[in-house]
Amino acid sequence: MRCSDGTLYTGIATDVSRRLTEHEGATGRGAKYLRGKLPLELLLARVVGTREVALRVEHRIKRLPRARKAELARDAALLDRFVAARPTPT
C-alpha cells in the first residue's frame, strides 16, 4: 500500500479488503505504522501460498530499499519472480 505521505507498507492478510478497511477505520485494529497516514492506496495484492510463505515473502520485501519495493509494485511479473525465488527454510 502507498500511504498519504508516499511511504510504502507491506503486510499479509487472508482477506485483503477486510484488512484495508481495518487499516482505514477507527477500530484500532489497523497497523500502528499506518495511523495518521491515510488515505491508503492498495498498489498490489498477490496470493503467495501458505501463511508461512507469506510471512517469509513479507519479511524479504520489508528489507528491500524503497526503490526496489516500488519496482515490485509496478511490475507484477517481477514480483512473481521475486516470490518464486524465495529462499528455502533453514
N, C-alpha and C positions, 0 to 999 in steps of 0.2 A: 504494500500500500504506500501511496505517497501522502504525506501529511501536508497540512496547510503551509508549514514552514519550509517545505521542499525536501525534508528528510524522508528516507525510505524505511519502512518497517516490514519485517519478515516474521511470519508466525505460522502455526499449523492449526487446523480445525477440521472436525468431521462434517460440519455444516457451515460453510463459508458465509452464507447470507446471515445466518443467526449470529455468527461471531462478529461480523461487521456491525450489525445492529447493536450488539453488546458494547463494542468499542465506542460507538457514536452516542449511546444512551447515557442516562444519568443513574444507571443501576449500580455502578461501582464494580461491574463485572468485566469491564474493559481493561486493557493493559495500562499500567501506570504511566508508561512512556508516552502513550497517546493522549493523555489528559492535557487539554489546552492546545491541542494541535489539530483541531477539527476545522474544516471538514476533511474527511479522508477520501482518497480516490483509490479504488481497487485497480491495480495495474495488471495483475495476473494471478490466476489460481490454477493449480495443477494437482491431479491425483498422482501420488508417487508410490503408493503401496501401503504397507503396514504403518502403524504409529511409530514403531522403532525406526523404520526407514525415513519417515517424515522428520523425526527429531534429528536424525543424522544430517539430512539434507539441509534442514533449517540451520543447524549449527555451522555447517560449512558455508552457507550463504552469509550468515551474520559475520563471519570472519573476513569476508571479502571487502575490498575497498569500495567506496560508494560508486565509482565509475563502472566497476565490474558488475555490481548489483543492477545498475541502470541498464547496462548492456543485456543482462539476462532477462530483465523485464521487457525490453523492446523486442527481443528475438526468441520466440517460443522454441524454435528448433535448437538454438544454443542452450537454452535451459534444459531441454530434453536430453541433450548430450551430457550436460553437467550432472544431471540426476543419474543417468545411466553409468557414469564414470565414478559412482560413489565407491568409497573405499570399503573393503571388507571389514567385518567386526574383528576386534583384536582379542 
